[in-house]
Amino acid sequence: PRTAHRDADGVLTVGGIPVTELAADFGTPVFLLDEADFRARCRDFLESFGDADVYYAGKAFLCKAVVRILKEEGLLLDVCSGGELAVALAAGMPGERIALHGNNKSTAELTRAVNAGVGRIVLDSFQEIDRLTAIARERGVRPAVMIRVTVGVEAHTHEYIATAHEDQKFGFSLGGGAAREAIDRILAEDVLDLRGLHSHIGSQIFETDAFELAAHRVLGLQAEIRDRYHVEMPELDLGGGFGIAYTTQDHPRPAAELADALRRIVKVDCDSYGLAVPRLSVEPGRAIVGPAMFTLYQVGTVKDVDGIRTYVSVDGGMSDNIRTALYDASYSATLAGRISPAAPILARVVGKHCESGDIIVKDEFLPADVQPGDLLAVPGTGAYCRSLASNYNHIPRPPVVAVCDGEARVIVRRETEDDLLALDVG
Ligand code: LLP
């Protein structure tokens, strides 16, 4: 994160506070949120995208403090479950600034969303159209909806986080005709206020060519609808998925460049189809919170395994960062509490779980004198680490501490063994 630097003693400092102090005050492992960096990324997206709407994707990381920051900075919020909606509302996000997503929204979730006056509901299935139509009729309201279209684009990313190829669970397929039928049904009923089409092609994407193809296909559908019904839907959501740098091999595009590219892509298509340019929206999660956080661990044991490599075990693991195990994700690690003149050795940073796949950083060069008690920082863990955290092996989940201008505050407290036992009512 941008406020992180080494102080004169070589100690990593963030938000004006040395990590040695943060570790002493809050324990390890701990997620440290550089609040100034997080806010700067929010502003960067808002300013770059100009009159487009920027929804922060709450699944990346959500808590009440984050919702308040988003509200202050003027972002909108994408939630994908009743739980995320509850956090948003508890922190005072106005309903109209929230969009509800999900491939299996229950009647209860839809009812709650309608009651909260949620700004957009992104429809994902025929059953959901029926459910929402029934709720809207009963209450005499006309919720604003978008249709999630699966455009058949293969994004260059891990299979589990690509979402626009045909054979997966999200959205209405364009190729198979489900998207057209969904639009037919919604327009025929006229109980739902259809605002536009939605496309999300996947996550951790660097190139804009997949967005270009997605926009082209979705706007092609928009033109068909115009020809058939003489209506032009006023909005278009191109989803999130903008990649971040986990290692030096990754080269993300700045938000301004992305915004320019997406605007240009949409304009070219609209011109060629003779469409008015719809109001654009995007839903970045990872690109806003990912780089703004890092995890601080303490080294427990160091083991040289037959001269092949050194296993450095830390006090967390796959329960606070499953991404390496699940997506073969790459991270880096750095000695945080001191600098060392020792020669680098090939190390693997692993956790304390009972699995050999419990790896946080597969290959990293760490100083040869890395030892128990050392602090290790793993950057880029803001997105999909705390939010995907588990209690595997009954390890309590780490806290999130926001640091800014020399002050630190706990925004999600550390789970305790008592918290875990409290659920165990047998
Ligand atoms: N909009 C929709 C409809 C989404 O499904 C997602 C992510 C986003 C926006 C935000 O994508 P982002 O900008 O954060 O890439 N757990 C995986 C990522 C799953 C993404 C799910 N949907 C990971 O750790 O890589």
Residues whose N, C-alpha, C, O or C-beta is under 5 A from the ligand:
A	BS01	LLP	A57 A60 I161 H200 G202 S203 Q204 G239 G240 G241 F242 E283 P284 G285 R286 A287 R323 Y384
